[in-house]
Amino acid sequence: MTTELTVLGLAALLQGLQFCLMAIPANIELGPGKTMSPRDASRLGKPMVELLSDKTGRLYRALNNHFEALILYTIAVVIISLADKGTGFSAICAWTYLCARILYVPAYYFGLAPWRSLIWFVGFLSTMLMILSALI
């Protein structure tokens, strides 16, 4: 398995871990009656994320952000893999992406500004560089 695909698998596991990190406190804070409901704002009074504590809300937003980032990273891996363009550079970019995503969670949870945004940018840039390296 290529480095890029290995990192994709690890990033998916990170996504699962992030889900647990968010879901456990969300269920404790809101109770299963709300978290297992259809979550309609009309039933809850406002969107579920707005009912969460600040830190649990940050975990919720970090999870959603990872869904968005993982889509782009997956595209990069597909391009690299199908075009057989994996290099040492793309492997470094892949590991950089994963490290950035790991660091992003506590940075967001603890409200570390501007570091959270800078960490996000490192992951985003790594993904874009992977795509560019395959196209060149």
C-alpha positions as CSV (number, residue, x, y, z in Angstrom):
1,M,0.0,0.0,0.0
2,T,1.3,3.5,-0.8
3,T,2.1,6.0,1.9
4,E,-0.7,8.2,0.6
5,L,-3.3,5.4,0.9
6,T,-2.0,4.5,4.4
7,V,-2.4,8.0,5.5
8,L,-5.9,8.1,4.0
9,G,-6.8,5.1,6.1
10,L,-5.3,6.7,9.2
11,A,-7.2,9.9,8.5
12,A,-10.4,7.9,8.3
13,L,-9.6,6.4,11.7
14,L,-9.0,9.9,13.0
15,Q,-12.4,10.9,11.7
16,G,-14.0,8.1,13.7
17,L,-12.1,9.1,16.8
18,Q,-13.2,12.7,16.4
19,F,-16.8,11.5,16.1
20,C,-16.5,9.7,19.5
21,L,-14.8,12.7,21.1
22,M,-17.7,14.8,20.0
23,A,-20.6,12.4,20.4
24,I,-19.9,11.3,24.0
25,P,-20.0,14.8,25.6
26,A,-22.8,15.8,23.3
27,N,-24.9,12.9,24.5
28,I,-24.0,13.7,28.1
29,E,-24.9,17.3,27.7
30,L,-28.1,17.0,25.7
31,G,-29.3,13.5,26.5
32,P,-30.3,10.8,24.1
33,G,-33.8,12.2,23.7
34,K,-32.3,15.1,21.7
35,T,-29.3,13.4,20.1
36,M,-31.4,10.4,18.8
37,S,-34.2,12.7,17.6
38,P,-34.5,14.0,14.0
39,R,-32.7,17.1,15.4
40,D,-35.1,19.5,13.8
41,A,-34.5,23.1,15.0
42,S,-38.3,23.4,15.3
43,R,-38.3,20.6,17.9
44,L,-35.1,21.5,19.7
45,G,-35.7,25.3,19.7
46,K,-32.5,25.9,17.8
47,P,-29.9,23.9,15.8
48,M,-28.4,21.1,17.9
49,V,-24.9,22.6,17.7
50,E,-26.1,25.7,19.4
51,L,-27.3,23.7,22.3
52,L,-23.8,22.3,23.0
53,S,-21.3,23.8,25.4
54,D,-18.6,25.9,23.8
55,K,-16.0,23.1,23.8
56,T,-18.3,20.4,22.6
57,G,-19.5,22.7,19.9
58,R,-15.9,23.2,18.9
59,L,-15.5,19.4,18.6
60,Y,-18.6,19.3,16.5
61,R,-17.2,22.0,14.1
62,A,-13.8,20.4,14.0
63,L,-15.4,17.1,13.0
64,N,-17.4,18.8,10.2
65,N,-14.2,20.6,9.1
66,H,-12.4,17.2,8.9
67,F,-15.2,15.9,6.6
68,E,-14.6,18.8,4.3
69,A,-10.8,18.5,4.4
70,L,-10.9,14.7,4.0
71,I,-12.9,15.1,0.7
72,L,-10.0,17.1,-0.8
73,Y,-7.4,14.9,0.6
74,T,-9.2,11.8,-0.8
75,I,-9.2,13.5,-4.2
76,A,-5.5,14.1,-3.9
77,V,-4.9,10.4,-3.0
78,V,-7.0,9.2,-5.9
79,I,-5.2,11.4,-8.4
80,I,-1.8,10.4,-7.0
81,S,-2.7,6.7,-6.9
82,L,-4.5,6.3,-10.3
83,A,-1.8,8.4,-12.1
84,D,0.9,6.5,-10.3
85,K,2.5,9.8,-9.3
86,G,3.5,8.9,-5.8
87,T,6.8,10.4,-4.8
88,G,8.7,11.2,-1.7
89,F,7.3,14.7,-1.9
90,S,3.7,13.4,-2.0
91,A,4.4,11.1,0.9
92,I,5.7,14.1,3.0
93,C,2.6,16.0,2.0
94,A,0.4,13.1,3.1
95,W,2.0,12.9,6.5
96,T,2.0,16.6,6.9
97,Y,-1.8,16.6,6.2
98,L,-2.4,14.0,8.8
99,C,-0.2,15.7,11.4
100,A,-2.0,19.0,10.8
101,R,-5.4,17.3,11.1
102,I,-4.3,15.7,14.4
103,L,-3.1,19.0,15.8
104,Y,-6.2,20.8,14.5
105,V,-8.5,19.1,17.0
106,P,-6.9,20.2,20.3
107,A,-6.1,23.6,18.7
108,Y,-9.8,24.1,17.9
109,Y,-10.9,22.6,21.2
110,F,-8.8,25.0,23.3
111,G,-9.6,28.0,21.0
112,L,-5.9,28.5,20.1
113,A,-6.1,31.5,17.7
114,P,-4.5,32.1,15.2
115,W,-2.8,28.7,15.5
116,R,-5.9,26.7,14.7
117,S,-6.2,28.6,11.3
118,L,-2.5,28.2,10.6
119,I,-2.6,24.5,11.3
120,W,-5.7,24.2,9.1
121,F,-3.8,26.0,6.3
122,V,-0.8,23.6,6.6
123,G,-3.1,20.7,6.0
124,F,-4.9,22.4,3.1
125,L,-1.6,23.5,1.5
126,S,-0.2,19.9,1.8
127,T,-3.3,18.6,0.0
128,M,-3.1,21.2,-2.8
129,L,0.6,20.5,-3.2
130,M,-0.1,16.8,-3.6
131,I,-2.6,17.6,-6.4
132,L,-0.2,20.0,-8.1
133,S,2.7,17.5,-7.9
134,A,0.6,14.9,-9.7
135,L,-0.4,17.4,-12.4
136,I,3.1,18.6,-13.2
